[in-house]
């Protein structure tokens, strides 16, 4: 009897399946929403309206057509659901990017199977960071329940590892792949290469790639992109040539990555070859992504004309291409054309604003950079840490402390902690420190430095060099010792600040010790700038012979800055013989620079050798060396003034009263006589002032001395006023 009933039930099931199959086929073949709804109407009118198999197919059909709400409504109306019902909707959530709904639905499945796990893992993995960790946890649960991991499972798991940059779990998945039947699957191999690439492990990505028995375009693209993003970038170009040699035709992803590599290397010749390959392919010629990459490549290679030609020929442009061309103009200091493109943009994102603000700040138009920042705030664009870095740089360059304070307030409102993280904002703190140091507000810069949650080498260097520049040598050296105690490794810039601090405070023994410690303790090879600091240190202390020997033992040729430092020391200590020899070296290197003539003439004048003074000045006149280009930039009462002062060399050698004007050189190689400086400071001409309005180290000096020191301090360059208006 029981066997008879079971046989009868089987016959009824077969009959139902035969009856529902045409309707199921109709649903599967529905090309659009009206066709699906017509099939749905036929099902509702048939006796099979409650058939689970048909309703499962209807859920899949609506999901395939993107009608997730209709799919969910049908699912909710299924009278008797089975695992296939859940899987149909779960796959829809996975395909349409609904990870939260997928997770909730999976937890409602009474008895999930392999397809259920694969669907929820895929849904979570495709959504990227934030859900990828959950995807890996579901994969671990699937493996613990003894379900067989398929190629689909491995691909989703590797995608999740790549999104999380979880190379440790990726290695475990790799181990499971190696023991599975999918070890030689080209798609899994490509996913492994991509996972290691996104985990910034190019060596492992290359090892997997080389071990693949079969490769496709995706495999090549994954490794080319890996090298382009993680380096060595040149390997991306080498691999591209190997790909072409192996007979693979590159697609838009390949060419985009290769052009990005050319941009990073400034390899315009190779970039033009890739451009030619793209032009030959009709399918790729008008591709917007590739054209954007072309504009970016030519712009970063400094070929703005070619970038503009590509930009103008694009059938449609995006904000990416517009930002790239603005970047190209900014890089070539063509701020006007950058402004024109920016003003024509229909939609301006914060990247475009940042590029233009940086262009103004880096090309001497700081006021425009600040004006643009104000406009950005008025247009309700949310600034980024890069925006504030550029604005603070502009405030520092014009030494405007009031504007710097206002920018600091904006930084505080943004809640920056100056810490490392996914989007590090440490450099905003560095920019604040640098701004305060440039405006002479050393204590404020120190407060920002101490309150930073994290510091890098730039942070330490800014404070050490800032202290050295502003005459606070002990603070600079104390901070350097703190830097060493914090296990931060100094670099060449750090040592320039340290040696300069020793030079300004006369710490000869400490300077020698720090100089020798560069190679012995820190592995830093001294550069010409470090030797210049040491010559300046020894020269100021009167160790002229040692300074001369140091110059002779240098592994590189001394430059004019180093010789000028020694000449200044010779004048200070009245060593005429060495001064004449040093001046001769300077005349050979730069015969048209007036600075060495000025210092030599001053040295003779201070010793009363007026005939030698006349000889030097006559030599200047015979050689056509002019003193008519003094550029000064003091900031007083918010006005920047530029001077051009001239001197007539009329001097009678037979006169008993020679011209006692002593020349003072500035940083740029020009000179102004003491007589003119004295005249400028006369009360009848203008109020006499000291340099209290000028940031240290020229504070509390008279103007002539400040100008002289500006020339004698060649490495730490902070030249200021020759005269005051």
C-alpha positions as CSV (number, residue, x, y, z in Angstrom):
1,X,0.0,0.0,0.0
2,X,2.8,2.4,1.0
3,X,4.7,1.6,-2.2
4,X,1.6,2.3,-4.2
5,X,1.1,5.7,-2.6
6,X,4.7,6.6,-3.1
7,X,4.5,5.6,-6.8
8,X,1.4,7.7,-7.2
9,X,3.0,10.8,-5.6
10,X,6.0,10.4,-7.9
11,X,3.7,10.3,-11.0
12,X,1.9,13.5,-9.8
13,X,5.3,15.3,-9.3
14,X,6.5,14.3,-12.8
15,X,3.1,15.5,-14.2
16,X,3.5,18.8,-12.4
17,X,7.0,19.3,-13.7
18,X,6.0,18.5,-17.2
19,X,3.1,20.9,-17.0
20,X,5.3,23.7,-15.5
21,X,8.3,23.4,-17.8
22,X,6.8,25.3,-20.7
23,X,6.0,28.2,-18.3
24,X,9.4,28.1,-16.8
25,X,11.0,28.1,-20.2
26,X,8.8,31.1,-21.1
27,X,10.1,33.0,-18.0
28,X,13.7,32.2,-18.7
29,X,13.4,33.5,-22.3
30,X,11.6,36.7,-21.3
31,X,13.7,39.5,-22.9
32,X,12.3,42.4,-21.0
33,X,9.9,43.4,-18.2
34,X,6.7,43.2,-20.3
35,X,7.5,39.7,-21.4
36,X,8.2,38.6,-17.8
37,X,4.9,40.2,-16.6
38,X,3.0,38.5,-19.4
39,X,4.4,35.1,-18.4
40,X,3.7,35.9,-14.7
41,X,0.0,36.6,-15.7
42,X,-0.2,33.2,-17.5
43,X,1.1,31.5,-14.3
44,X,-1.5,33.2,-12.1
45,X,-4.3,32.0,-14.4
46,X,-3.0,28.5,-14.5
47,X,-3.6,25.8,-11.9
48,X,0.2,26.0,-11.1
49,X,0.0,29.5,-9.5
50,X,1.3,28.1,-6.2
51,X,4.0,25.8,-7.7
52,X,7.3,26.5,-5.8
53,X,9.5,25.6,-8.8
54,X,7.7,28.1,-11.1
55,X,7.7,30.9,-8.4
56,X,11.5,30.3,-7.8
57,X,12.0,30.8,-11.6
58,X,9.9,33.9,-11.5
59,X,12.0,35.3,-8.6
60,X,15.2,34.7,-10.7
61,X,13.6,36.3,-13.8
62,X,12.6,39.5,-12.0
63,X,16.1,39.6,-10.4
64,X,17.8,39.2,-13.8
65,X,15.8,42.1,-15.2
66,X,16.8,44.3,-12.2
67,X,13.3,44.3,-10.6
68,X,14.4,43.5,-7.1
69,X,11.2,44.8,-5.5
70,X,9.1,42.5,-7.7
71,X,11.4,39.6,-7.0
72,X,11.0,40.1,-3.3
73,X,7.2,40.4,-3.5
74,X,7.0,37.1,-5.4
75,X,9.4,35.5,-2.8
76,X,7.2,36.7,0.1
77,X,4.1,35.1,-1.6
78,X,5.6,31.6,-2.1
79,X,3.5,29.4,0.0
80,X,6.1,26.7,0.6
81,X,9.7,27.9,0.3
82,X,12.7,25.6,-0.2
83,X,16.4,26.3,-0.2
84,X,16.2,27.1,-3.9
85,X,13.7,29.9,-3.2
86,X,16.2,31.5,-0.8
87,X,19.1,31.0,-3.2
88,X,17.2,32.7,-6.0
89,X,16.7,35.9,-4.1
90,X,20.1,35.6,-2.4
91,X,21.8,35.5,-5.8
92,X,19.8,38.6,-6.8
93,X,21.1,40.5,-3.8
94,X,24.7,39.4,-4.6
95,X,24.4,40.5,-8.2
96,X,22.8,43.9,-7.4
97,X,25.0,44.8,-4.5
98,X,22.8,44.4,-1.5
99,X,25.1,42.9,1.1
100,X,23.1,43.8,4.2
101,X,19.9,42.2,2.8
102,X,21.9,39.2,1.6
103,X,23.3,38.6,5.1
104,X,19.8,38.9,6.7
105,X,18.3,36.6,4.2
106,X,21.1,34.0,4.6
107,X,20.5,33.9,8.4
108,X,16.8,33.2,7.7
109,X,17.6,30.1,5.6
110,X,16.6,26.9,7.5
111,X,19.2,24.7,5.8
112,X,21.7,26.6,3.7
113,X,23.6,24.7,1.0
114,X,26.8,25.4,-1.0
115,X,25.0,27.8,-3.3
116,X,23.7,29.8,-0.4
117,X,27.2,30.2,1.1
118,X,28.6,31.1,-2.3
119,X,25.9,33.7,-2.9
120,X,26.4,35.5,0.5
121,X,30.2,35.4,0.2
122,X,30.0,36.9,-3.3
123,X,27.5,39.6,-2.1
124,X,29.7,40.7,0.7
125,X,33.0,40.4,-1.2
126,X,31.8,42.5,-4.1
127,X,30.8,45.4,-1.8
128,X,34.4,46.0,-0.9
129,X,35.9,47.2,2.4
130,X,33.5,47.1,5.4
131,X,31.9,43.8,4.3
132,X,34.9,41.8,3.0
133,X,35.8,40.7,6.5
134,X,32.3,39.2,6.8
135,X,32.7,37.5,3.5
136,X,35.8,35.7,4.8
137,X,34.0,34.7,8.0
138,X,31.2,33.1,6.0
139,X,33.8,31.3,3.8
140,X,35.4,30.0,7.0
141,X,32.0,28.8,8.2
142,X,31.4,27.2,4.8
143,X,34.7,25.3,5.0
144,X,34.0,24.3,8.6
145,X,30.6,22.8,7.5
146,X,32.5,20.6,5.1
147,X,31.1,22.1,2.0
148,X,33.3,21.8,-1.1
149,X,34.8,25.1,-2.1
150,X,34.3,25.8,-5.8
151,X,36.0,28.1,-8.2
152,X,33.3,30.6,-7.5
153,X,34.0,30.4,-3.7
154,X,37.7,30.9,-4.2
155,X,37.2,33.8,-6.6
156,X,34.9,35.6,-4.1
157,X,37.3,34.9,-1.2
158,X,40.3,36.2,-3.0
159,X,38.4,39.3,-4.0
160,X,37.5,39.9,-0.3
161,X,41.2,39.4,0.7
162,X,42.2,42.0,-1.9
163,X,39.6,44.5,-0.7
164,X,40.8,44.1,2.9
165,X,44.5,43.9,1.9
166,X,44.5,40.8,4.1
167,X,47.5,38.9,2.7
168,X,47.6,36.5,5.6
169,X,44.1,35.1,4.9
170,X,44.9,35.3,1.2
171,X,47.9,33.0,1.7
172,X,45.5,30.5,3.5
173,X,43.1,30.7,0.6
174,X,46.0,30.2,-1.8
175,X,47.0,27.1,0.2
176,X,43.4,25.7,-0.2
177,X,43.5,26.5,-3.9
178,X,46.8,24.6,-4.3
179,X,45.2,21.5,-2.9
180,X,42.0,21.8,-4.9
181,X,41.2,20.7,-8.5
182,X,41.2,24.4,-9.4
183,X,45.0,25.0,-8.9
184,X,45.6,25.4,-12.6
185,X,42.4,27.4,-13.4
186,X,43.3,30.5,-15.2
187,X,40.6,32.6,-13.6
188,X,41.7,31.6,-10.1
189,X,45.3,32.3,-11.0
190,X,44.4,35.8,-12.2
191,X,42.5,36.3,-9.0
192,X,45.6,35.3,-7.0
193,X,47.8,37.7,-8.9
194,X,45.3,40.5,-8.3
195,X,45.0,39.7,-4.6
196,X,48.8,39.8,-4.1
197,X,49.0,43.0,-6.2
198,X,46.4,44.8,-4.0
199,X,48.1,43.5,-0.9
200,X,51.3,45.3,-2.2
201,X,53.3,42.1,-2.7
202,X,54.5,42.3,-6.3
203,X,57.1,39.6,-5.8
204,X,54.4,37.0,-4.8
205,X,52.2,38.2,-7.6
206,X,55.0,37.6,-10.1
207,X,55.7,34.2,-8.6
208,X,52.0,33.1,-9.1
209,X,52.0,34.6,-12.6
210,X,55.2,32.7,-13.6
211,X,53.7,29.5,-12.3
212,X,50.5,29.7,-14.2
213,X,50.3,27.0,-17.0
214,X,47.8,29.2,-18.9
215,X,47.3,32.9,-19.0
216,X,44.7,35.3,-20.4
217,X,44.5,39.1,-20.8
218,X,43.2,39.4,-17.3
219,X,46.3,37.7,-15.9
220,X,48.6,40.1,-17.8
221,X,46.6,43.1,-16.8
222,X,46.7,42.2,-13.1
223,X,50.5,42.0,-13.1
224,X,51.0,45.1,-15.2
225,X,48.7,47.0,-12.9
226,X,50.5,45.6,-9.9
227,X,53.9,46.9,-11.1
228,X,52.3,50.3,-12.1
229,X,50.9,50.8,-8.6
230,X,53.5,49.1,-6.4
231,X,56.7,49.4,-8.5
232,X,59.1,48.9,-10.0
233,X,57.1,50.9,-12.5
234,X,59.5,50.2,-15.3
235,X,58.6,46.5,-15.1
236,X,55.1,47.3,-16.2
237,X,56.5,48.5,-19.5
238,X,58.7,45.5,-19.9
239,X,55.7,43.2,-19.1
240,X,53.6,45.0,-21.7
241,X,56.2,44.2,-24.4
242,X,56.3,40.6,-23.3
243,X,52.5,40.5,-23.5
244,X,52.5,41.8,-27.1
245,X,55.3,39.3,-28.0
246,X,53.3,36.4,-26.5
247,X,50.5,37.3,-29.0
248,X,48.0,38.8,-26.6
249,X,46.1,41.9,-27.8
250,X,45.9,44.6,-25.0
251,X,42.5,45.9,-24.0
252,X,41.6,49.3,-22.5
253,X,42.6,48.1,-19.0
254,X,46.1,47.2,-20.3
255,X,46.6,50.5,-22.1
256,X,45.3,52.6,-19.3
257,X,47.8,50.9,-16.8
258,X,50.7,51.2,-19.2
259,X,50.0,54.9,-19.9
260,X,49.8,55.5,-16.1
261,X,53.2,53.8,-15.8
262,X,54.6,56.1,-18.6
263,X,53.2,59.1,-16.7
264,X,54.9,58.0,-13.5
265,X,58.2,57.6,-15.3
266,X,57.8,60.7,-17.4
267,X,58.5,58.4,-20.3
268,X,56.9,60.4,-23.1
269,X,58.6,58.4,-25.9
270,X,57.1,55.1,-24.7
271,X,53.8,56.9,-24.1
272,X,53.7,58.1,-27.7
273,X,54.2,54.5,-28.8
274,X,51.2,53.4,-26.7
275,X,49.2,56.3,-28.1
276,X,50.0,55.1,-31.6
277,X,48.8,51.6,-30.8
278,X,45.6,53.0,-29.4
279,X,44.9,55.1,-32.4
280,X,45.2,52.1,-34.7
281,X,42.3,50.4,-32.9
282,X,38.9,51.8,-33.8
283,X,37.3,50.3,-30.7
284,X,39.7,52.1,-28.4
285,X,40.2,55.4,-30.3
286,X,37.3,57.2,-28.7
287,X,37.3,55.4,-25.3
288,X,36.9,58.1,-22.6
289,X,39.0,56.3,-20.0
290,X,41.9,55.9,-22.4
291,X,41.7,59.5,-23.5
292,X,41.7,60.6,-19.9
293,X,44.8,58.5,-19.3
294,X,46.4,60.0,-22.4
295,X,45.8,63.6,-21.2
296,X,47.2,62.7,-17.8
297,X,50.2,61.0,-19.3
298,X,51.2,63.9,-21.6
299,X,50.4,66.4,-18.8
300,X,52.7,64.6,-16.3
301,X,55.4,64.3,-18.9
302,X,55.4,68.1,-19.3
303,X,54.0,68.0,-22.8
304,X,51.0,70.3,-22.3
305,X,50.5,71.0,-26.0
306,X,49.9,67.4,-26.8
307,X,47.7,67.0,-23.7
308,X,45.6,70.0,-24.9
309,X,45.3,68.5,-28.4
310,X,44.0,65.2,-27.0
311,X,41.7,67.1,-24.6
312,X,40.3,69.3,-27.4
313,X,39.7,66.3,-29.7
314,X,37.8,64.2,-27.1
315,X,34.1,63.7,-28.2
316,X,33.1,63.9,-24.6
317,X,35.1,65.1,-21.6
318,X,34.9,64.1,-17.9
319,X,36.0,65.8,-14.8
320,X,39.0,63.5,-14.8
321,X,40.3,64.8,-18.1
322,X,39.7,68.4,-17.0
323,X,41.5,67.9,-13.8
324,X,44.4,66.3,-15.6
325,X,44.9,69.2,-18.0
326,X,44.7,71.7,-15.1
327,X,47.4,69.6,-13.4
328,X,49.6,69.7,-16.5
329,X,49.3,73.5,-16.8
330,X,50.0,73.9,-13.1
331,X,53.1,71.6,-13.3
332,X,54.5,73.8,-16.2
333,X,53.7,77.0,-14.2
334,X,51.1,78.0,-16.8
335,X,48.6,79.2,-14.2
336,X,46.6,81.4,-16.6
337,X,45.6,78.5,-18.9
338,X,44.9,76.4,-15.8
339,X,42.5,79.1,-14.6
340,X,40.8,79.2,-18.0
341,X,40.1,75.5,-18.0
342,X,39.0,75.6,-14.4
343,X,36.5,78.4,-15.1
344,X,35.0,76.4,-18.0
345,X,34.4,73.3,-15.9
346,X,30.7,72.6,-15.5
347,X,31.3,70.5,-12.4
348,X,34.3,71.3,-10.2
349,X,35.4,68.7,-7.6
350,X,37.7,69.4,-4.7
351,X,40.6,67.9,-6.6
352,X,40.4,70.6,-9.3
353,X,40.2,73.2,-6.6
354,X,43.3,71.8,-4.8
355,X,45.3,71.6,-8.0
356,X,44.6,75.3,-8.9
357,X,45.2,76.5,-5.3
358,X,48.6,74.6,-5.3
359,X,49.5,76.1,-8.7
360,X,49.0,79.6,-7.4
361,X,50.8,78.9,-4.1
362,X,53.8,77.3,-5.8
363,X,54.2,79.9,-8.5
364,X,54.4,83.0,-6.4
365,X,50.8,84.0,-6.5
366,X,49.9,83.3,-2.9
367,X,47.2,85.9,-2.6
368,X,45.3,84.3,-5.5
369,X,45.6,80.9,-3.8
370,X,44.0,82.3,-0.6
371,X,41.3,84.1,-2.6
372,X,40.5,80.8,-4.4
373,X,40.3,79.1,-1.0
374,X,37.8,81.7,0.2
375,X,35.8,81.1,-3.0
376,X,35.9,77.3,-2.4
377,X,34.3,77.9,1.1
378,X,31.7,80.2,-0.4
379,X,30.7,77.5,-3.0
380,X,30.2,75.0,-0.2
381,X,33.0,72.7,-1.4
382,X,34.3,70.6,1.5
383,X,38.1,71.1,1.7
384,X,40.5,68.2,2.2
385,X,43.7,68.0,4.1
386,X,45.5,68.8,0.8
387,X,43.6,72.0,0.5
388,X,44.7,73.2,3.9
389,X,48.3,72.1,3.3
390,X,48.4,74.4,0.2
391,X,46.7,77.3,1.9
392,X,49.1,77.1,4.9
393,X,52.0,77.0,2.5
394,X,50.7,80.2,0.8
395,X,50.3,82.0,4.2
396,X,53.9,81.0,5.1
397,X,55.3,82.2,1.8
398,X,54.0,85.7,2.2
399,X,54.8,85.6,6.0
400,X,51.3,86.7,6.9
401,X,50.7,85.5,10.5
402,X,47.2,86.9,10.6
403,X,46.1,84.9,7.6
404,X,47.9,81.9,9.1
405,X,46.0,82.2,12.3
406,X,42.7,82.2,10.3
407,X,43.8,79.1,8.4
408,X,44.7,77.4,11.6
409,X,41.2,78.0,12.9
410,X,39.7,76.3,9.9
411,X,42.1,73.3,10.5
412,X,40.9,73.1,14.1
413,X,37.3,73.1,13.0
414,X,38.0,70.2,10.7
415,X,39.2,68.2,13.7
416,X,42.5,67.1,12.2
417,X,44.6,65.2,14.7
418,X,47.8,65.1,12.6
419,X,48.0,61.3,12.8
420,X,48.8,58.4,10.4
421,X,45.9,56.4,9.0
422,X,44.1,55.5,5.8
423,X,44.2,59.2,4.9
424,X,47.2,60.6,6.9
425,X,46.9,64.2,7.8
426,X,50.3,64.5,9.4
427,X,51.5,66.8,6.6
428,X,48.8,69.3,7.6
429,X,50.5,69.6,11.0
430,X,53.8,69.9,9.2
431,X,52.4,72.7,7.0
432,X,51.2,74.5,10.2
433,X,54.6,74.2,11.8
434,X,56.3,75.4,8.6
435,X,53.9,78.4,8.4
436,X,54.5,79.5,11.9
437,X,58.3,79.2,11.5
438,X,58.2,81.2,8.2
439,X,56.2,84.0,9.9
440,X,58.6,84.1,12.9
441,X,56.2,82.7,15.4
442,X,58.5,80.0,16.7
443,X,56.7,79.3,19.9
444,X,53.4,78.7,18.1
445,X,55.1,76.4,15.7
446,X,56.6,74.5,18.7
447,X,53.1,74.2,20.3
448,X,51.7,72.7,17.1
449,X,54.6,70.3,16.9
450,X,54.2,69.1,20.5
451,X,50.4,68.5,20.0
452,X,50.7,66.4,16.9
453,X,49.4,62.9,17.5
454,X,52.1,61.5,15.1
455,X,55.3,62.9,13.6
456,X,57.4,62.0,10.6
457,X,60.8,63.1,9.4
458,X,59.4,66.2,7.9
459,X,57.9,67.3,11.2
460,X,61.2,66.9,13.1
461,X,63.2,68.6,10.2
462,X,60.9,71.6,10.1
463,X,61.3,72.3,13.8
464,X,65.1,71.7,13.8
465,X,65.8,73.8,10.8
466,X,63.3,76.4,12.0
467,X,65.1,76.7,15.3
468,X,68.4,77.0,13.5
469,X,67.2,79.6,11.1
470,X,65.8,81.7,13.9
471,X,68.9,81.7,16.1
472,X,67.7,79.2,18.7
473,X,70.6,76.7,18.3
474,X,70.3,75.1,21.7
475,X,66.6,74.3,21.0
476,X,67.5,72.8,17.7
477,X,70.2,70.5,19.1
478,X,68.0,69.5,22.1
479,X,65.2,68.6,19.6
480,X,67.7,66.6,17.5
481,X,68.6,64.5,20.6
482,X,64.9,64.0,21.3
483,X,64.5,62.8,17.7
484,X,67.2,60.2,18.1
485,X,65.7,59.0,21.4
486,X,62.3,58.5,19.6
487,X,64.0,56.1,17.2
488,X,63.4,58.4,14.3
489,X,66.2,58.2,11.7
490,X,67.6,61.6,10.7
491,X,68.2,62.4,7.0
492,X,70.3,64.9,5.1
493,X,67.9,67.8,5.8
494,X,68.0,67.1,9.5
495,X,71.8,67.2,9.5
496,X,71.8,70.5,7.6
497,X,69.7,72.0,10.4
498,X,71.9,70.6,13.1
499,X,75.2,71.8,11.5
500,X,73.7,75.2,10.9
501,X,72.6,75.4,14.5
502,X,76.2,74.6,15.6
503,X,77.6,77.2,13.2
504,X,75.3,80.0,14.5
505,X,76.1,79.3,18.1
506,X,79.9,78.6,17.7
507,X,79.7,75.0,18.8
508,X,82.7,73.8,16.9
509,X,83.4,70.5,18.7
510,X,79.8,69.5,18.6
511,X,79.6,70.4,14.9
512,X,82.6,68.2,14.2
513,X,81.1,65.4,16.2
514,X,77.7,65.6,14.4
515,X,79.4,65.8,11.0
516,X,81.4,62.6,11.6
517,X,78.4,60.9,13.0
518,X,76.5,61.3,9.7
519,X,78.5,58.4,8.1
520,X,79.4,56.5,11.2
521,X,76.1,56.4,13.1
522,X,73.4,57.3,10.5
523,X,74.7,56.1,7.2
524,X,74.3,59.5,5.5
525,X,76.8,60.5,2.9
526,X,77.7,64.2,3.4
527,X,76.6,66.4,0.4
528,X,77.9,69.7,-0.7
529,X,75.5,71.5,1.5
530,X,76.8,69.7,4.6
531,X,80.4,70.7,3.7
532,X,79.2,74.2,3.2
533,X,77.7,74.2,6.7
534,X,81.0,72.9,8.2
535,X,83.1,75.5,6.3
536,X,80.7,78.2,7.6
537,X,81.0,76.7,11.2
538,X,84.8,76.5,11.1
539,X,85.2,79.9,9.4
540,X,83.1,81.7,11.9
541,X,85.1,80.2,14.7
542,X,88.4,81.3,13.1
543,X,89.6,77.8,12.1
544,X,90.3,78.9,8.5
545,X,93.1,76.5,7.9
546,X,90.9,73.6,8.9
547,X,88.2,74.9,6.7
548,X,90.6,75.1,3.8
549,X,91.8,71.5,4.3
550,X,88.2,70.4,4.5
551,X,87.4,72.0,1.1
552,X,90.5,70.3,-0.4
553,X,89.4,66.9,0.9
554,X,85.9,67.2,-0.4
555,X,84.8,64.3,-2.8
556,X,83.0,66.8,-5.0
557,X,83.9,70.2,-6.5
558,X,83.0,73.2,-4.3
559,X,80.4,75.6,-5.6
560,X,80.2,79.3,-5.4
561,X,78.1,79.2,-2.2
562,X,80.8,77.3,-0.3
563,X,83.5,79.6,-1.5
564,X,81.4,82.6,-0.6
565,X,81.0,81.2,2.9
566,X,84.8,80.9,3.3
567,X,85.4,84.4,1.8
568,X,83.0,85.9,4.4
569,X,85.0,84.2,7.2
570,X,88.2,85.5,5.7
571,X,86.8,89.1,5.9
572,X,85.5,88.5,9.4
573,X,89.0,87.4,10.6
574,X,91.0,89.7,8.2
575,X,92.8,86.8,6.5
576,X,93.7,88.7,3.3
577,X,95.9,86.0,1.8
578,X,93.3,83.2,2.0
579,X,90.5,85.7,1.1
580,X,92.3,86.7,-2.1
581,X,92.7,83.0,-3.0
582,X,89.1,82.3,-2.2
583,X,87.9,85.3,-4.2
584,X,89.9,84.0,-7.2
585,X,88.1,80.7,-7.1
586,X,84.8,82.6,-7.0
587,X,85.8,84.9,-10.0
588,X,86.5,81.7,-12.0
589,X,83.2,80.1,-11.1
590,X,80.9,83.1,-11.6
591,X,82.8,86.1,-13.0
592,X,79.6,88.2,-13.3
593,X,78.5,87.8,-9.7
594,X,79.1,91.1,-7.8
595,X,79.0,89.4,-4.3
596,X,82.7,88.2,-4.2
597,X,83.9,91.6,-5.4
598,X,81.8,93.3,-2.7
599,X,83.2,91.1,0.1
600,X,86.8,91.4,-1.1
601,X,86.4,95.2,-1.4
602,X,84.9,95.4,2.1
603,X,87.8,93.4,3.5
604,X,90.3,95.8,2.0
605,X,88.4,98.8,3.1
606,X,88.1,97.6,6.7
607,X,91.9,97.3,6.7
608,X,92.5,100.7,5.1
609,X,93.8,99.4,1.8
610,X,92.1,101.9,-0.4
611,X,94.3,101.3,-3.4
612,X,93.2,97.6,-3.3
613,X,89.6,98.8,-2.9
614,X,90.0,100.9,-6.1
615,X,91.6,98.0,-7.9
616,X,88.7,95.6,-7.1
617,X,86.1,98.2,-8.2
618,X,88.1,99.0,-11.3
619,X,88.2,95.3,-12.1
620,X,84.5,95.1,-11.7
621,X,84.0,97.9,-14.1
622,X,86.4,96.5,-16.7
623,X,84.7,93.1,-16.5
624,X,81.2,94.6,-16.9
625,X,80.0,93.5,-13.5
626,X,77.0,95.6,-12.5
627,X,75.5,96.5,-9.2
628,X,72.1,97.6,-10.5
629,X,69.9,94.7,-9.5
630,X,69.2,94.6,-5.8
631,X,65.9,92.8,-5.2
632,X,64.6,93.1,-1.6
633,X,61.4,92.0,-0.1
634,X,60.8,93.3,3.5
635,X,57.3,93.0,4.8
636,X,56.4,96.1,6.8
637,X,52.9,97.2,7.6
638,X,51.5,94.6,5.1
639,X,53.3,96.0,2.1
640,X,55.9,94.3,0.1
641,X,58.4,96.7,-1.5
642,X,61.0,96.0,-4.3
643,X,64.0,98.3,-4.8
644,X,66.4,98.8,-7.6
645,X,69.5,100.7,-6.4
646,X,72.4,101.9,-8.5
647,X,75.9,103.1,-7.7
648,X,78.2,105.1,-9.8
649,X,81.8,104.0,-9.6
650,X,83.3,107.4,-10.1
651,X,86.3,107.5,-7.8
652,X,89.4,109.6,-8.2
653,X,92.5,107.4,-7.4
654,X,94.6,110.5,-6.7
655,X,92.2,111.9,-4.2
656,X,93.2,112.1,-0.6
657,X,89.6,111.5,0.4
658,X,88.5,108.2,-1.2
659,X,84.9,107.1,-1.2
660,X,84.4,105.3,2.1
661,X,81.2,103.6,1.1
662,X,81.4,99.9,2.1
663,X,79.4,97.5,0.0
664,X,77.0,95.0,1.5
665,X,75.9,92.0,-0.5
666,X,72.5,90.4,-0.4
667,X,71.5,86.8,-1.1
668,X,70.9,87.2,-4.8
669,X,74.4,88.6,-5.6
670,X,73.5,92.3,-5.8
671,X,75.0,94.9,-3.5
672,X,74.1,98.2,-1.8
673,X,76.6,100.7,-0.4
674,X,76.7,101.7,3.2
675,X,76.5,105.3,2.1
676,X,73.2,104.6,0.3
677,X,71.9,102.6,3.2
678,X,72.8,105.4,5.6
679,X,71.1,107.9,3.3
680,X,68.0,105.8,3.2
681,X,67.9,105.6,7.0
682,X,68.2,109.4,7.5
683,X,65.2,110.8,9.5
684,X,64.5,113.2,6.7
685,X,64.1,110.4,4.3
686,X,62.2,108.0,6.5
687,X,62.1,106.7,10.1
688,X,65.1,104.7,11.2
689,X,64.2,101.3,12.2
690,X,65.9,98.1,13.3
691,X,64.8,94.7,12.0
692,X,62.4,94.1,14.9
693,X,59.6,93.7,12.2
694,X,61.7,91.0,10.5
695,X,61.6,87.4,11.7
696,X,64.7,86.1,13.5
697,X,67.7,85.5,12.9
698,X,67.9,89.1,11.7
699,X,65.9,90.5,14.6
700,X,67.6,93.3,16.6
701,X,70.2,93.9,13.9
702,X,70.6,97.0,11.9
703,X,69.7,96.7,8.2
704,X,73.3,96.6,6.9
705,X,74.3,93.8,9.2
706,X,71.1,91.9,8.4
707,X,71.8,92.2,4.7
708,X,75.4,91.1,5.1
709,X,74.4,88.0,7.1
710,X,71.9,87.1,4.4
711,X,74.8,86.6,2.0
712,X,77.0,84.9,4.5
713,X,74.4,82.3,5.4
714,X,74.1,80.5,2.2
715,X,72.5,77.2,3.2
716,X,69.8,78.6,5.5
717,X,68.5,81.2,3.2
718,X,66.3,83.9,4.7
719,X,67.5,87.1,3.1
720,X,65.5,90.2,4.2
721,X,65.7,94.0,3.9
722,X,68.4,96.2,2.6
723,X,66.3,99.3,3.3
724,X,62.9,100.1,4.9
725,X,60.1,102.0,3.4
